[in-house]
Amino acid sequence: MIPMVEVRRGGVTESVHHGVAVVAGADGRLLHAWGDPDLLTFPRSSLKPFQALSLVESGAADGLDAAHLALACASHRAEPFQVRMVEEWLGRLGRPESALVCGPALPMGEGDLADALRAGGKRRVFHNCSGKHCGFLAAAAAFGAPEGYERPDHPAQAHWLGALSELIGQDAAALPRGTDGCGLPALAMTVADAARAAARYAALAVQDSRREAAIRRLLAALREHPDHVSGRGRPTSRIVAATGGRVVLKEGAEGFVLGFVPEMGLGIAVKILDGASRGKMAVFATILGRLGLLPAERAAELARAVEAPVLDSNNRAVGEVAALALG
């Protein structure tokens, strides 16, 4: 494991985050690896673009627009436009909010949080995974099994595992498994395998033309609607905008990021070992510079822009979160 991020206060390094990063090609080769690429971990929500294949390939996404597909891949902040879309989707499905397996939560934005507390507090539609759960509700109905989509043996879960198996070249159902924060099954894999899966996804390296079409739709949704995937002005949207849509990405909890580069058939995986969210997007931006997807100076600017400064109690910047140079 190598140091990847420094937290500096007054020009002095106060903390260091170590991590692993891998760039893989669709042929499975590792083009770059910093740290141990065979580290076993949970990509968490970074796998949502793969999970959404159940939604699209089941036919449940027929009639949905790209914004809905982006929301199915989202770890959103419960901004009003995101919540309205979740509520509208539930209405389309004819299902109550209680049908969502994800637990009640609160919005992440300060103003939205205050509004939610005044309106009664936690709701399931506020959960950052509620879009994914709408997608699974829709897929479950399409598979003829509308209840129990959270079970590992449910057809909607089995379907995306089959797709992932093709992309990683091994039986995804045999991977170590846990339970995600939203109550659905979570898979563990090596950082290298996550990057390989992203590369093959980006390159449309699948056998079935229907799966290829499904991946195309999802990649387009991630490119066209990054605000739905995370939130307005968030690092995800900034990176997609900075690269002109050449790169799309999905964050996961505990310091994970997974990137897709369709024109080059590359996958990028970043894992911060202590699970910190701070710094991971700066590392990701730095890698874009190494790959020539951004000029070095622009990549450095982006790495600074996607990380919030260290603030004091008066909201004044007193330090920075900085990605270290990758050898």
Secondary structure as UniProt FT lines:
FT   STRAND          2..9
FT   TURN            10..11
FT   STRAND          12..25
FT   TURN            26..27
FT   STRAND          30..34
FT   TURN            37..38
FT   STRAND          40..41
FT   HELIX           44..47
FT   HELIX           48..51
FT   HELIX           53..57
FT   TURN            58..63
FT   HELIX           66..72
FT   HELIX           80..93
FT   HELIX           97..99
FT   HELIX           110..119
FT   HELIX           124..126
FT   TURN            128..129
FT   HELIX           130..142
FT   TURN            143..144
FT   TURN            149..150
FT   TURN            152..153
FT   HELIX           155..168
FT   HELIX           172..174
FT   STRAND          177..179
FT   TURN            181..182
FT   STRAND          185..187
FT   STRAND          189..190
FT   HELIX           191..202
FT   TURN            203..204
FT   HELIX           209..224
FT   HELIX           226..229
FT   TURN            232..233
FT   HELIX           235..242
FT   TURN            243..245
FT   STRAND          248..252
FT   TURN            253..255
FT   STRAND          256..261
FT   TURN            262..265
FT   STRAND          266..272
FT   TURN            273..274
FT   TURN            278..279
FT   HELIX           280..290
FT   TURN            291..292
FT   HELIX           296..305
FT   STRAND          310..311
FT   TURN            313..314
FT   STRAND          317..323
//
